[in-house]
Structures are given as C-alpha cells and as structure tokens.
C-alpha cells in the first residue's frame, strides 16, 4: 500500500532525526586510537575527550572478549592493541576511578582502531587451539578474513580465523606407526567445523555462539533462535525476517560503523557491491537494478556503487537456519559422522 504525501514527509523527517542521532553518537571521524605518552593518554575528539580510564576499560573489555587463538597469534593481537592505545603508559599514570562512571556506549575506540588497521578486533575462531585427533598445537592457516556477523544489536565486522594442523598424524604421537607416514594430511579448523576434502568435515561437540550462513556471513545463535520463534509462533517468512532486520538497523550506530570500515577499506566485501540507480531529488531510497554486478559497466553508465555487506538477505537466513538445527538434531540423536565436501574415490576423485 502506497503512503500518502504527508506520511512520506513524516517518515523522511523521522529518518533524518534518527540518522542525526547516530552521527552524534559516532562523534565524527577523529577519535584517537593511537595514544602515546606525549598525549597524556588522551585522544582529541570533536565533542568528546577519550580519557585514559575509558581506554583502559575498553582494553579490559577487549581482553575479556578474545576467543581461543594460538599463543603466537594471540600475543600478536594483544601487543598491537597495547601499542596503539599506549596501555603501558596509561598503567604507569595516575588513574581516577570516578572517571569510569562517564564512559561512552559501545566499543567506539576499538571500532576506530579496527577501521584504521583494516582488520576487526572482534574475532571469531575455532573453539580449540590443539588438534583433536593428534593433540598437537594448531597454527594460523591464512591471514584472517573480514566477515559480517549479524547480531541482536545489528551487524558488525569480525575477523575470521581458520587454523590448521599441518601434516596431521590423525592419531596421537605415542600411537602413531612410522609406516603410516604417507597417510598424513592437513586438517583445517573452521569456526563451525573441522576436517578436509579428503575425509570430509565434522562438527564440534562444543556449542558455537555463531552460525554460518556463507563464508563471509555469520549470524549470532541468539538471532537464529529468535527467528525460529518468529517462524513458529508468528508465521513470519524468512524474507520478512531479513527485511525487518535491515529496516530496524538501517540507520543504527552498528551499520554506520560498518559502512565507515568499508569506506576506509575498499578491498573488503567487494562482491557484496550492487548497482543502484543514480539518486534523484526526492528519492527515498536507491533501488537495486539487478543481481548482476559489473562495476566497470556501472561506472561507465554513471550509476553509483553500493556495498550491501551490512544487509541480511533471505538466503542467509535460510542457510543459517539449516546450519544451526542440523547439528542440534545430530546431538539429540547421538549421531557423529562426516559431512562433505569430500573426495569419493569410487567416483574418480569427484568432490561430493
């Protein structure tokens, strides 16, 4: 049903007020994230001065939220943050506990540092740091991938780690037969499963707080469970769930921060780009032209490019629903078997 002109004007006015509130919360682009001794552990800000107590409090929050990582990578991440925020200098200075009562909301300092580094300080990783079959320590497979995680408080950029057991014996060292040296394989540990394409993959026994939708889109388990309740009791479609989520957080601080990250790091999430019509005066939204994206062609035709990494779509909702409840069903039935993709030798090495 189309809205009347008065209703549209009112809706646009409310959107502007909401957007202005978000911008005020973000307080501009100049929040300091590198705090040295000459700055007295404070970062200059347009309307807000970040105190050393606030920096220290957010540093402790960052430490509490760190997941399991190999020791070398964990120390690397921690030392980077300590250096950027001048934590050692802050700890040597005189602190005022009363200042902790005036902290700003959220992880503003951490988000600004993430944008500067091009790597989010929110981390999603496997729930183990030792190989499950051979008990050896895992190593980082590749540089962490930047993904989006949809949560109950909006979308957020995360760094996804995949760990690796190189030349795994597939059994504990004390039980390994040297004659089986040629049977060694690399085992990859993803945040939600582990294995390889030779033998397939297995789910972890631990409860994982995030559910995979695609390689670069995850959903918080609480959000998936909330959607499940809506499907069962409210007869809401998955398309409706995705659209309602996007509308709820369209002008939120979470989306604004994620867009800022993408703007400062254009190499992230390129395949989420979509062609949009050139904005005209009075247009309420940019309407996607098609699912087929060609950046060069779009620029030649004068069309703007929009990154939709912050948006949740129906396919991600469907995939997360499937990936969440299949392992739960297996646990209830005490089932434990391999999942694909894996090579099937009787089919000529075909991946199934």
C-alpha positions as CSV (number, residue, x, y, z in Angstrom):
1,X,0.0,0.0,0.0
2,X,1.4,3.4,-1.0
3,X,1.9,6.1,1.6
4,X,0.3,9.5,1.4
5,X,2.5,12.6,0.8
6,X,2.1,13.7,4.4
7,X,3.0,10.2,5.7
8,X,6.1,10.1,3.4
9,X,7.2,13.6,4.7
10,X,6.8,12.4,8.3
11,X,8.7,9.2,7.6
12,X,11.6,11.1,6.0
13,X,11.7,13.6,8.9
14,X,11.9,10.7,11.4
15,X,14.7,9.1,9.3
16,X,16.7,12.3,9.4
17,X,16.3,12.7,13.1
18,X,17.4,9.1,13.6
19,X,20.3,9.5,11.3
20,X,21.4,12.7,13.1
21,X,21.3,10.9,16.4
22,X,23.6,8.2,15.0
23,X,26.1,10.7,13.7
24,X,26.1,12.5,17.1
25,X,26.8,9.1,18.8
26,X,29.7,8.4,16.4
27,X,31.1,11.9,17.2
28,X,32.9,12.4,13.9
29,X,35.9,10.6,12.4
30,X,38.7,11.9,14.6
31,X,38.5,9.6,17.6
32,X,42.1,8.9,18.5
33,X,43.2,5.3,18.7
34,X,46.9,5.7,19.0
35,X,47.7,7.1,22.4
36,X,51.2,8.0,23.3
37,X,52.9,9.3,26.4
38,X,53.1,12.9,24.9
39,X,49.3,12.9,24.7
40,X,48.8,12.1,28.3
41,X,46.9,9.0,27.2
42,X,44.0,11.1,25.8
43,X,42.7,11.3,22.2
44,X,41.4,14.5,20.8
45,X,37.7,14.4,19.7
46,X,35.3,16.9,18.2
47,X,32.8,16.8,21.1
48,X,34.2,14.1,23.3
49,X,37.6,13.5,25.1
50,X,38.5,9.9,25.4
51,X,40.0,9.6,28.9
52,X,42.8,7.2,29.8
53,X,40.4,5.4,32.2
54,X,38.0,4.8,29.3
55,X,40.8,3.5,27.1
56,X,41.9,1.1,29.9
57,X,38.3,0.0,30.5
58,X,37.8,-0.8,26.8
59,X,41.1,-2.6,26.7
60,X,40.0,-4.9,29.5
61,X,36.7,-5.4,27.7
62,X,38.7,-6.3,24.5
63,X,40.7,-8.9,26.5
64,X,37.6,-10.5,28.0
65,X,36.0,-10.9,24.6
66,X,39.1,-12.6,23.0
67,X,38.3,-16.1,21.8
68,X,40.7,-19.1,21.8
69,X,43.7,-18.5,19.5
70,X,47.2,-20.0,19.1
71,X,49.5,-18.3,21.6
72,X,51.7,-16.6,18.9
73,X,48.7,-15.0,17.2
74,X,47.0,-14.1,20.5
75,X,50.1,-12.3,21.7
76,X,50.4,-10.5,18.4
77,X,46.9,-9.1,18.5
78,X,47.2,-8.1,22.2
79,X,50.6,-6.4,21.6
80,X,49.2,-4.5,18.6
81,X,46.3,-3.1,20.7
82,X,48.6,-2.3,23.6
83,X,51.0,-0.4,21.4
84,X,48.2,1.6,19.6
85,X,46.4,2.6,22.8
86,X,49.5,3.3,24.9
87,X,48.4,0.8,27.6
88,X,51.8,0.6,29.3
89,X,52.0,4.4,29.7
90,X,48.4,4.5,31.0
91,X,49.2,1.9,33.6
92,X,52.1,3.9,34.8
93,X,50.0,7.1,35.2
94,X,47.7,8.2,37.9
95,X,44.1,6.9,37.3
96,X,40.8,8.3,38.5
97,X,38.3,5.5,39.2
98,X,35.4,8.1,39.3
99,X,36.1,8.7,35.5
100,X,34.8,5.2,34.8
101,X,31.3,6.4,35.6
102,X,31.3,8.6,32.4
103,X,32.2,6.1,29.8
104,X,30.6,6.3,26.3
105,X,28.5,3.4,24.9
106,X,29.8,0.6,22.9
107,X,33.3,-0.1,21.6
108,X,34.0,3.2,19.9
109,X,37.8,3.2,20.4
110,X,38.1,-0.5,19.3
111,X,36.0,0.1,16.2
112,X,38.1,3.1,15.2
113,X,41.3,1.1,15.6
114,X,39.7,-1.7,13.6
115,X,38.9,0.7,10.8
116,X,42.5,2.1,10.9
117,X,44.1,-1.4,10.8
118,X,41.7,-2.8,8.2
119,X,41.2,-5.7,10.5
120,X,38.4,-6.0,13.0
121,X,39.3,-6.5,16.7
122,X,36.2,-8.6,17.1
123,X,37.3,-12.2,16.4
124,X,35.6,-15.4,15.5
125,X,37.7,-18.5,15.6
126,X,37.6,-22.3,16.2
127,X,36.8,-23.3,19.8
128,X,40.0,-25.3,20.1
129,X,43.7,-24.5,19.7
130,X,45.0,-28.1,19.7
131,X,44.3,-30.6,17.0
132,X,41.6,-33.0,18.2
133,X,43.0,-36.2,16.5
134,X,46.7,-35.8,17.2
135,X,46.7,-33.2,20.1
136,X,49.4,-31.1,18.5
137,X,49.2,-27.2,18.6
138,X,47.4,-25.6,15.7
139,X,48.7,-22.7,13.6
140,X,47.0,-19.9,11.7
141,X,46.3,-21.1,8.1
142,X,46.0,-17.7,6.4
143,X,45.5,-14.0,7.2
144,X,42.1,-13.5,8.9
145,X,39.2,-12.8,6.6
146,X,36.9,-9.9,7.3
147,X,33.3,-11.1,7.6
148,X,30.0,-9.6,8.8
149,X,28.2,-11.1,11.8
150,X,24.5,-10.3,12.3
151,X,23.6,-10.0,15.9
152,X,20.6,-8.9,18.0
153,X,22.2,-5.4,18.2
154,X,22.9,-5.1,14.5
155,X,25.6,-6.2,12.0
156,X,29.3,-6.0,13.0
157,X,32.6,-6.6,11.2
158,X,34.6,-9.6,12.5
159,X,37.9,-11.2,11.8
160,X,37.5,-14.9,11.0
161,X,40.4,-17.2,11.7
162,X,40.9,-20.6,10.2
163,X,43.5,-22.8,11.9
164,X,45.5,-25.7,10.5
165,X,47.2,-28.8,11.7
166,X,50.0,-29.4,9.2
167,X,50.7,-33.0,8.2
168,X,48.5,-34.3,10.9
169,X,49.1,-37.9,12.0
170,X,45.3,-38.3,12.6
171,X,46.3,-40.0,15.9
172,X,48.3,-39.2,19.0
173,X,52.0,-39.2,18.5
174,X,52.6,-42.0,21.0
175,X,50.2,-44.3,19.0
176,X,51.5,-43.3,15.5
177,X,53.0,-46.0,13.3
178,X,56.0,-44.7,11.3
179,X,54.9,-46.9,8.4
180,X,51.8,-44.7,8.0
181,X,53.9,-41.6,7.3
182,X,52.4,-41.3,3.9
183,X,48.9,-41.1,5.3
184,X,49.5,-37.7,6.9
185,X,47.0,-34.9,6.0
186,X,46.4,-31.3,6.6
187,X,43.4,-30.7,8.8
188,X,41.6,-27.3,8.7
189,X,39.7,-25.9,11.7
190,X,36.9,-23.5,10.8
191,X,34.8,-21.7,13.4
192,X,32.0,-24.2,12.9
193,X,33.6,-27.4,11.7
194,X,36.9,-29.2,11.1
195,X,38.3,-31.6,8.6
196,X,39.4,-31.6,4.9
197,X,38.1,-32.5,1.5
198,X,39.8,-35.9,1.7
199,X,37.8,-37.2,4.6
200,X,35.0,-34.7,5.0
201,X,34.2,-32.5,7.9
202,X,32.9,-32.9,11.4
203,X,31.0,-30.6,13.8
204,X,32.5,-29.6,17.2
205,X,30.9,-31.0,20.3
206,X,31.1,-27.6,21.9
207,X,28.2,-25.1,21.5
208,X,29.3,-22.5,18.9
209,X,27.9,-19.0,19.5
210,X,27.8,-18.1,15.8
211,X,26.1,-19.9,12.9
212,X,27.5,-19.9,9.4
213,X,25.3,-18.6,6.5
214,X,28.1,-18.2,3.9
215,X,31.9,-18.0,4.1
216,X,31.6,-14.3,4.8
217,X,28.3,-14.0,6.6
218,X,27.5,-15.4,10.0
219,X,24.6,-15.0,12.4
220,X,24.6,-14.9,16.2
221,X,23.0,-18.0,17.5
222,X,20.6,-15.9,19.6
223,X,19.4,-14.2,16.5
224,X,18.8,-17.5,14.7
225,X,16.8,-18.8,17.8
226,X,14.8,-15.6,17.8
227,X,14.0,-16.0,14.1
228,X,13.0,-19.6,14.8
229,X,10.4,-18.5,17.4
230,X,9.0,-15.9,14.9
231,X,8.7,-18.6,12.2
232,X,6.9,-21.0,14.6
233,X,4.6,-18.6,16.5
234,X,4.3,-15.6,14.2
235,X,4.2,-17.4,10.9
236,X,6.9,-14.9,9.6
237,X,8.5,-15.7,6.3
238,X,12.3,-15.7,6.1
239,X,12.1,-12.9,3.6
240,X,10.2,-10.8,6.1
241,X,12.7,-11.7,8.9
242,X,15.6,-10.4,6.7
243,X,13.7,-7.2,5.7
244,X,12.6,-6.4,9.2
245,X,16.2,-6.8,10.5
246,X,17.5,-4.5,7.8
247,X,14.9,-1.9,8.5
248,X,15.5,-2.0,12.3
249,X,19.2,-1.3,12.0
250,X,19.3,0.8,8.7
251,X,20.4,4.0,10.5
252,X,21.9,2.4,13.6
253,X,25.4,3.1,15.1
254,X,26.3,-0.5,14.1
255,X,25.5,0.0,10.4
256,X,27.2,3.4,10.4
257,X,30.4,2.0,11.9
258,X,30.4,-1.0,9.5
259,X,29.9,1.4,6.5
260,X,32.8,3.5,7.7
261,X,35.0,0.4,7.9
262,X,34.1,-0.5,4.3
263,X,34.6,3.1,3.1
264,X,38.1,3.2,4.6
265,X,39.0,-0.3,3.5
266,X,37.5,-0.6,-0.1
267,X,39.2,-4.0,-0.7
268,X,36.8,-5.6,1.9
269,X,33.5,-7.2,0.7
270,X,33.7,-6.2,-2.9
271,X,31.4,-9.0,-4.1
272,X,28.6,-7.6,-1.9
273,X,28.5,-4.5,-4.1
274,X,25.3,-3.8,-6.1
275,X,24.5,-1.4,-8.9
276,X,22.0,1.3,-7.8
277,X,20.1,4.0,-9.7
278,X,21.6,7.4,-9.5
279,X,19.9,9.3,-6.7
280,X,17.4,11.9,-7.8
281,X,16.0,14.7,-5.8
282,X,13.1,13.5,-3.6
283,X,14.0,9.8,-4.0
284,X,13.6,8.0,-0.7
285,X,15.9,5.1,-1.4
286,X,18.3,3.8,-4.0
287,X,16.7,0.8,-5.8
288,X,19.0,-2.0,-6.9
289,X,18.9,-2.5,-10.7
290,X,19.7,-6.2,-10.8
291,X,21.6,-9.0,-9.1
292,X,24.2,-9.0,-11.9
293,X,27.0,-6.7,-10.9
294,X,29.6,-5.2,-13.2
295,X,31.5,-2.3,-11.5
296,X,33.2,-1.0,-14.7
297,X,30.0,-1.0,-16.7
298,X,28.1,0.6,-13.9
299,X,30.6,3.5,-13.6
300,X,30.5,4.0,-17.4
301,X,26.8,4.4,-17.3
302,X,27.0,6.8,-14.4
303,X,25.5,4.5,-11.8
304,X,26.6,4.7,-8.2
305,X,28.0,1.6,-6.4
306,X,26.6,0.5,-3.1
307,X,28.2,-2.1,-0.7
308,X,25.4,-4.2,0.8
309,X,27.6,-6.2,3.2
310,X,25.7,-4.8,6.2
311,X,22.4,-6.2,5.0
312,X,20.9,-9.5,5.8
313,X,19.2,-11.4,2.9
314,X,16.7,-14.3,2.7
315,X,19.3,-16.8,1.6
316,X,21.5,-16.1,4.6
317,X,18.5,-16.6,6.9
318,X,17.6,-19.9,5.2
319,X,21.2,-21.2,5.3
320,X,21.8,-20.2,9.0
321,X,18.6,-21.9,9.9
322,X,19.7,-25.1,8.3
323,X,23.3,-25.0,9.6
324,X,22.0,-24.3,13.1
325,X,19.5,-27.0,13.6
326,X,21.1,-29.9,11.7
327,X,23.9,-30.2,14.3
328,X,21.4,-29.8,17.1
329,X,19.3,-32.7,15.6
330,X,22.5,-34.8,15.4
331,X,23.4,-34.1,19.0
332,X,19.9,-35.2,20.2
333,X,20.2,-38.5,18.3
334,X,23.9,-39.0,19.3
335,X,24.9,-39.1,15.7
336,X,28.5,-38.4,14.8
337,X,29.5,-38.7,11.1
338,X,31.4,-36.9,8.4
339,X,29.9,-34.2,6.2
340,X,31.1,-33.2,2.7
341,X,32.5,-31.8,0.6
342,X,35.0,-34.7,0.3
343,X,36.6,-36.8,-2.5
344,X,34.9,-40.0,-3.4
345,X,37.5,-42.3,-4.9
346,X,35.0,-44.7,-6.5
347,X,33.6,-41.8,-8.5
348,X,37.1,-40.9,-9.8
349,X,38.0,-38.5,-7.1
350,X,34.9,-36.4,-7.6
351,X,34.1,-33.9,-4.9
352,X,30.6,-34.6,-3.3
